[in-house]
Each structure stands twice: as C-alpha cells, then as structure tokens.
Amino acid sequence: MERMPRAVYTKGFRAEAVAPVLRDGQSALMAAKPPPVSEKALEHWPGLAKEGQLAAVGANRSPVTGREAGLSRPREELSGTERGRGPLKKAAAYFAGEPPPGTRP
C-alpha cells in the first residue's frame, strides 16, 4: 500500500473536514472521501477538536519553500507512471509465458 504524501492543511480546512464526524457521527473513512484528507488524519482530528486543540495542529511545521512546491508535481507524475507500469509488467510476463513479477516459479 502506498503512503499518501504528508499534506499541509489550514485551520479552517481541518475544522470543516471534522464537522461531519462530530456533527453527523460519520466514520472517518466516509468523511475523508470528498476532501483529499487521509483517513488517519480524520481519525485524529475529532479528538483534538473536542479538546479545543485542533487549531494548534501543524503550527510547528515550517512553510513549504518554492523549491519543494516545484518538486511536488514531478514526484506525483513519477509515482503515477510507476503505478501504471505494474499492470503492464504483469501483462507482458503473462503473454511471454513467464511467472508474474514477485512470484516464485
């Protein structure tokens, strides 16, 4: 399973994302679907919101530099390319009569 890149969220975004969990009792998985928020973050944020500490999350993070922001798009494209190659490798091995990559003969 691939890890989601660590994201930076604003205080308002966190409060808005947590609202369905606190108000409607939605699960973190269902609440994480519309916004691009990891399920783990939405499992953690409601507890912080109840304690009044949601605004302090991420306060100690350094701002993203221009160089880091510029590198994020090529990294996303590369990971998408790598994900797309997996099925192609399996198909090529299947049609060549070889066992799929990652399996024993």
DOMARRO-898930 format. One line per 10 residues: number of its first residue (from 1); their letters; for each residue z negated, x, y negated of C-alpha. Coordinates in nm, 4 decimals. Each point is the difference from the previous one (the first is absolute). Example, Ala and Ser with C-alpha at 12.3 -4.5 7.8 and 13.67 -1.06 7.14 Angstrom:
2
1	as	-0.7800,1.2300,0.4500 | 0.0660,0.1370,-0.3440 .
//
This chain:
105
1	mermpravyt	0.0000,0.0000,0.0000 | 0.0942,0.1351,-0.3391 | -0.2592,0.0315,-0.2728 | 0.0666,-0.1721,-0.3286 | 0.0111,0.2378,-0.2931 | -0.3131,-0.0082,-0.2102 | 0.0628,-0.2364,-0.2882 | -0.1514,-0.0284,-0.3448 | -0.0971,-0.3555,-0.1016 | -0.1171,-0.1276,-0.3370 .
11	kgfraeavap	-0.3327,-0.1804,-0.0407 | 0.1764,-0.3288,-0.0726 | 0.2240,0.0344,0.3048 | -0.3004,0.0568,0.2283 | -0.1799,-0.3041,-0.1398 | 0.3113,-0.2153,0.0456 | 0.0581,0.1275,0.3550 | -0.3614,-0.0668,0.1043 | -0.0078,-0.3544,-0.1426 | 0.1571,-0.1749,0.3057 .
21	vlrdgqsalm	-0.2464,0.1757,0.2309 | -0.3038,-0.1013,-0.2047 | 0.1162,-0.3414,-0.1231 | 0.1935,-0.1359,0.3016 | -0.1539,0.2026,0.2809 | 0.3376,0.1445,0.0995 | 0.0048,0.2952,0.2338 | 0.0794,0.3387,-0.1491 | 0.3207,0.0119,0.2040 | 0.1277,-0.3287,-0.1456 .
31	aakpppvsek	-0.1050,0.0915,-0.3531 | 0.1739,0.3383,0.0272 | 0.3402,-0.1513,0.0802 | 0.1307,-0.0979,-0.3464 | -0.1175,0.3062,-0.1972 | 0.0699,0.3466,0.1389 | -0.3651,0.0703,0.0795 | -0.1283,0.1503,0.3207 | -0.2122,-0.2213,0.2215 | -0.2751,0.2619,-0.0009 .
41	alehwpglak	-0.0263,-0.0099,-0.3800 | -0.0277,-0.3803,-0.0001 | -0.2700,0.0141,0.2662 | -0.2018,0.2363,-0.2203 | 0.0544,-0.1518,-0.3469 | -0.1684,-0.3442,0.0532 | -0.3335,0.1663,0.0750 | 0.0327,0.2116,-0.3112 | 0.0948,-0.3086,-0.2051 | -0.3132,-0.1840,0.1150 .
51	egqlaavgan	-0.2122,0.3000,-0.1032 | 0.1803,0.0240,-0.3355 | 0.1397,0.3444,0.0770 | 0.3707,-0.0836,0.0356 | 0.0847,0.1323,-0.3467 | -0.1409,0.3429,0.0906 | 0.2390,0.0512,0.2945 | 0.2434,0.2795,-0.0741 | -0.1695,0.1015,-0.3233 | -0.0381,0.3595,0.1174 .
61	rspvtgreag	0.3678,0.0422,0.0964 | 0.2125,0.2288,-0.2110 | 0.3072,-0.1547,-0.1641 | 0.3347,0.0396,0.1742 | 0.2030,0.2785,-0.1559 | 0.3685,-0.0343,-0.0815 | 0.0850,0.2451,0.2764 | -0.1936,-0.2004,0.2601 | 0.1657,-0.3225,-0.1130 | 0.3427,0.1654,0.0204 .
71	lsrpreelsg	-0.0634,0.1134,0.3568 | -0.1099,-0.3396,0.1286 | 0.3493,-0.1531,0.0154 | 0.1613,0.2822,0.2031 | -0.2996,-0.0087,0.2363 | 0.0408,-0.3765,0.0501 | 0.3714,0.0431,0.0666 | -0.0657,0.2796,0.2482 | -0.2577,-0.2020,0.1922 | 0.2429,-0.2954,0.0119 .
81	tergrgplkk	0.2708,0.2278,0.1344 | -0.2339,0.1419,0.2641 | -0.1036,-0.3519,0.1085 | 0.3631,-0.1011,0.0297 | 0.0832,0.2980,0.2188 | -0.2427,-0.0929,0.2798 | 0.2005,-0.2927,0.1427 | 0.3201,0.2016,-0.0315 | -0.1474,0.2836,0.2075 | -0.1088,-0.2459,0.2688 .
91	aaayfagepp	0.3432,-0.1654,0.0062 | 0.1761,0.3368,0.0237 | -0.2254,0.1055,0.2883 | 0.0582,-0.3329,0.1764 | 0.3779,0.0264,-0.0200 | -0.0101,0.3689,0.1026 | -0.1996,-0.0959,0.3090 | -0.3004,0.2067,-0.1065 | -0.3594,-0.1211,-0.0051 | -0.1125,-0.1176,-0.3451 .
101	pgtrp	-0.1632,0.2612,-0.2241 | -0.3749,0.0242,0.0539 | 0.0108,-0.1105,0.3658 | -0.0066,0.1978,0.3191 | 0.3045,0.0058,0.2279 .
//
